[in-house]
């Protein structure tokens, strides 16, 4: 291929040689769909297999809007003008959303305001303001224009890749089953929250993001949503795994986004499975607390009419014991060997980690999660109220792969969750907790490939090679 052809986003669908065929979710709404069906127990738990002549009930029907929604409540029903994200305006000359209930929410009432104000001193935007209704970009003090997210991601040609090395990640010292690591099931996502750094040890996961960011910035949380919010070169994906990293130098947050696709052979993702198992424990704990409250007469699910018997059916069975030896794959195991794999693989940029961690879970696992060194980038926002314009996205060009059963587990965790107080928490609509695609006309989206930099491993093996040649491009990226 020529250099000119390599910049044409339609010429190269961006998945690496090991990517699988996509199984896209339904497209985002461009016009108002029909009203949401009412949650009924017969739909949640059908008593018999539907016949071919009868319509199949939605396996994950949406919940009703609560009779007295709490302040800050929102949902994903585009027809709900009070609480939904709205739907694309029919006015072709104006990219906006009609019935945008998100824009009317008081920012200070939202859970995200309560979360992000911990980092207020590092963030430029006013956290007491709601940005969800903005149709214009928000420009920071460095002159970077932040669009509302998510968007259709593709190389626009109006911005070059200025990065000169891969994302240099470290696993950190925390296990997924450590009590200090919070596993939170929200109404619209599952979130891993890492303990904040309090000294030299223990280390949260961290990464050196190229292009003038601080070295080894700490991961603060990971959000997992279904389906994916971003599209990549026109392709939709079943899920999205977003790693948020905070800059203490005032540049905001980096969101490293890894799209999720179904494995072509329907194989489980073992590293991701470790995280899923911990969320299942939290899910079971909440369901069990609700059941005990109902049995004690302290709570009745009058709104959804779900019985104790059917709540018990929601409980996840314990996972089978792991097979094989923990020594077979250190980078994929939460081990108790007493030696952190960074010490064994040399994955340390500055040599300063004393390597004393008694186990870990790697949110960047190189085979199971972060399967590429290259990415797209743009300046955007968080994707739920108040939609803060604080996120600099790096969208990795190769998805992580999960099985169909893992995708179903994700849906169950988010869509069927009940709080200990017996509240059906999910705010999904049409099996989605993805914000509709926002306007990106004029967005500066760049793409970094092997023409910009090679992996650190390859550069270390051959110090004279920093980039690939044009004729080698298809050896590193999938070409069509």
N, C-alpha and C positions, 0 to 999 in steps of 0.2 A: 504493500500500500504506500501511497505518497503521504508526505506530511500533511498536505491539505486534506486528504481523505480522512486522516486520523482525527481531525478536529470536527468532522461532521458527525453529530450525535446519532444520526439515523444509520450510519454505516456500521457501528459497533455496539450491539446490545451489551450493556456492561455487566456481565457476569464472567467470572474467571473460568478457566478450562474445566473445573470440577463442579460447576453449578448444575442445578437440576432444572427440569421443566417447571415452570410456575403453575400453581393452582390458584388463580386469582380469586379474591373475594368479589362481591358485587361492587359495581362502580358507585362512586359518590353521586348524590342526587343533583340533577340539574333542574328539576322541577319538583313541586311538592308531591310526595307519595301519599298513599292512603293513610288514614289514621292508624295509630298503633292498636293491635289487638289487646284485649284485656287478659291479664294473667289468670288462668284458671288451672285448678289442680289436674283436670283431665288432660290439659295440654302438657303440663309438666311431667305427668306420670301416666301415659296412656295405658289402659288395661289390656288392650289387644292390638295386634298388628293391623294397621289400616288396610283396607282393601284397595284395589286399584281404582275403584270408582269413587272412593271417598278422599277428600283432600287430606294431605298429611299435616298434622299440627306442627307448628314451629317448635323445634326441639328446645330452643332457648327463647321463649317469648319475653317481651319486655315487661318491666314492672309498671304498675300505675304510678302516677305522680302522687306523693303522699297527700293526705287531706290537709295537713299543716306542714308544708315543706320548711325545713330549717333554713335560716338565712344562709345565702350562698349556694343553695341548691341549684343544680343545672342538670340537663340530660342531653341526649343525642337525637331526639325526635325533631326532624327539621320542620314539622308542622306545628310544633308547640311554640307559639309566639311569646310565651312567658318565660320558658326555661330552655328552649332548644337553640341550636346554633344557626337556625335559619336555612334557607335554600338559595341557590344562585339566582340573582335577579334576571328577569327575562330581557332587561334592557341591555342590548349588546354593546352599547357605548359606555356602560358604567359597570365595573366589576364590583358588585356589592351583594350583600345577603339580605333578603327580605325576611321578616319575622325573626330577626336576630335577637332572641331573648338573652343570649350571653352578654350582649353589650349593655344591658340594663342592670347587671348584677353589681352590687357594692363590692369593690375589690377587698375591703377589709373583712368582709364576711366569709371569704373563701378560705379553704384549707391551704391553698397554695400561697396566699398572702402570709398566713401564719408560719408556713414552712420557710419561705424565701426571706422573710425579714431577719432571720439569723445572719444572712449574708448582705444585709442592706448596705453596709459600709464599703462593699466591694462592687456594688451595682449602681449604674447611672440612673436608670429610669425611676420615676416616682412609684413606689410599690403600692401607694394608696389609690392609684388610678387604674381604671379598667381600660385595656387597650383592644379588647375583642372586637369593637366596632370600627376600628381604624381602617380607612381605605387608602391612606397615604403612608409612606414609609416613615419610620422613626430613625433619625440620624443621630449617632452618638458623637461625643466630643472629638473623636479621631476622624470623623467624616464618613464613617461606614453606615450605609443605609440598611436598616433591618426591616425585612418584609415580615408579614404575618405568616406563620407556619401552620400546616405543612404546605408544600408546593409540589408541582411536577418537577422532578430533578432531571436535568439534562444539561450538557455543556452548552453555554450560550455564545461562546466565542468573544464576549466582551470583557473577559477577565482571564489573565494567564495564571497558571499555577506558580506560586512564589515559594512553595515549600521545597525543601532540599533534602529531606530525609523522611523515613517512615515514622508513624506514631510509635514512640519508644515506650512500651508499656511494661509495667511490673505488676505481678499478681497481688502483692501485699501479704499480710500475715494472718488474715482472718479466715476462719472456716465458715461455711454457710450455716452450720449448726451452732455456732457460738451465740450465746444469749445476747451479747452486745450488738450483734448484727440483727437489725430489725427486719422482719419479713412482714410487710403490711399489705393487706388486701383492701384496696380502695374501691370506690364505686365504679371506677372507670379504668383500672389498671392494677397490676401488682407491682410493688416497689420494694427494692432492697435498699435499706438506709445503713450506711457504714458509720461506725464511731468516728468522731472527729479526732484528728491528731492531737495528742497531748504532750508529746516529747519525741525523742528519737525512735522509740519503739513503743507499741507495735505500729507498723505501717499500714495505712489503708491502701487499697489498690491505687495506683497512680500512673501518670503518663506524661511524657515530654511531647507536647503538641508542636509541630514545626511552624515556622513563620512568626517568630518573635514572641511567642508565649513563654511563660516561665518553664523552667525545667522541672519535671516530675511533680506536676500538680495533682492534688488528691482527688480521687473519685468521692463524691458525696452521696450519690444514689444511682440506682438503675431502675428505669421504668420499662415495663413490658406491656404492650398494648396489642389488641387484635381488632380488625386487621391492621396492616401497616398503614401509617398515616401518609408517608411520602410514597410517590411512585418513582420508578427509575426508568428513564427512557420509555415511558409509556406502559411499563409493566407494573401491575399491582401484586402485592405479596400478602400472605396470610397473617403476618405479624411483624412487629418492630421492637427491637431491643435497644434502648437508648441509655447510654452511659453518660451521666452528667459530671463534669469536672469543674471545679471553681478556681478562678484566678484571684489570688489575694493581692494582685497588683492593680486591680480595678478594671480589668478588661472584660469582666462578666463571666459567662460560663461557656464551656465547650460541651456540645452534645455530640458524642460519637454514636452514630446511628448504624446499627447492623440489622439489615432486613432479614426476615425469616421466611424460608421456603420449605416445602415438603420434600423429604428425602426420596429420590427416585425408586429406591428399594424399600421404602417405608421403615428405615432403621431408626431406632431411638438415638437421640443425642445424649451421650452419657454424662457429659459435664453439665449440660442444661438440666438433665434429669435429677442431678443432686439438688439443684435449686428448687425444682418443682416439688420434690419430696418434702422439703422444708415448708413450702407454702401449703402443701396438703395437710401437714400437721397443724398449721394455724387454722386452716379451714375447718378441720375436724374439731379442733378445740372450741371454735366459735359455735358450730352446730351443736356440739354436745352441751355447751352451756345454755343454749336456747332450749334444747329438749328438757334439760333439768329444770329450767325455769317454768316451762309449760307443765311439766309433771307436778311441780309444786303449786300450781295454780296461780303463778305470778305473771303469766303472760299468755295471751291467746292471739293467734295470727288471723284475726278476723278479716283483714284486708285481702290476703291471698288465699285463705282457707286451705292451708297446707297442714296436713296432720303430722303427728309425731312419727307415725309409721313411715310416711314418705320422707320426712326429714332424715330419718335413720338410713334410708336408701341412698342419700346423698353422701354419706360418710365414705371417704376413700379407704380402700383396703391398704394395710401396710405393704410397703414394697418388698420384693423378694430380697434375700441376703445377697450381697455382691459376690460375684464369682471371680476366680483368679486371684492373683497375688497383688498386693499393693505395691510390690516392687516392679511390676511389669510396666507401669506407666505413671511415673511420679507426677508429671504435669497434669494428669487427669484425676488425681486422687486427693482426697482430704486425708492426709497421712499423719501419723504420729511418729515420724522417723527422727524428728529433732533437727533435721537439716532442711532448710528451705531450698527448693529447686533452683532458685536464682544462683545459689552458691555452686551448683553442679553444672549449670548450663552457661554461666558467664553472662547472664542477662542483666548486668548492672552497668550503668553508664559511668557512675562516678566512684564505684568501689567502696561506698560508704556504708552499705547495709551490713550489719554484723552477722546476718544470716543465722539467727537463733530461733526462728519461728517453728513451733511444734505442729505445723500443719497449715493447710491453706485451701482455699477454693479460688481458682483462677477465672475471673470474669472476662479475661482476654484470651482464653485458651486458643492456641494457634491452629489446632486442627478442628475443634468443635465450634468455636465462636468467631474469632477474628481470623478469617481464612484468606486475607489479602493484605497487601501493603499499600494499596492505592484507593483513592476516594474522590468524591465530589465535595465541594464546599460552598456555603453561602451563609449570610448573616440573617437570622430569623428570630423566632419567638418561641415561648412555651406554647403548648397546644391545648390548653384549657383555661378557663377564667382564672385570673385576669389577663392571660395571654401576653405576659411580659416580654418585651423585645430585648432579651438578654442573652439569647442562645446563638452561638456560632456553630452551625452544624457541619459535621464531617460525615457524609453518607458513604459508607464503605461500598465498593463496587461489586462485592461478592456476598451473597446471603449466607447465613448459617442455616443448617439443615436440621429439621426436626421430623418426628414421625406423626402420622395422623392421630395416633392415640395421645401424643403429647399436646397436639393442637386442641384436641377435645378436652383434655385436662385443663388447659389454659382457659377455655371457654367456661368450663364448669366452675373454676376458681373465681372468675370475675362475674359471670352471669347468674350463678346460683348461690352466691354467698349470702349467709344470714349472720347478722351481728349477734353477740351474746344476748342482746336485748330483743332478739327475734325480729329484727328489721331486715327485710329484703333490700340489700344495699345497692344493687346494680342499677345503673342509669343507661344501659345500652339500648340501642334501637336497631332492629334488623341485624342482630348479631354483630354490632359494631360499636366500638368506643373510640372511633377515629374521627377527629375533626374534619369537616369537609375541606377539600383542597382550596387554598386561598390564591389570590391573584399574584402572579409573578412577572408580569410584563415589566421589563426593564431590570429585572433582578440580575445581579452579576454572579453567575454560578460558574465556578471553575472546576476543571477536572485535572487530577494529577495521575500520571501514568509512569511506566518505566522509562519513558522519554525524558522525564523530569528527575527521577532518582530510582536507583535499585535498592533492594532490601539491604539492611545493614550486614546481614550474613554474607550475601554475595559480594558486597563491597569489601568486607574484611578478607574474604578469600582471594579477591583480586583487586588490590588497592588502586590499580590503574583504571578500573571501570566504575564510573559513577552512574552512568545511564545506559540504556540499551540503544542499539541502532534501529533506524526506522524499519529495516527489513526483518528485525527480530521481534517486532511489536506483537505479532500473533503468537509468539512463543510464551508471552507473558499474559496476554489478554485474549479473550475469546473474540474471534473475528468471523464475520459472515460474508 
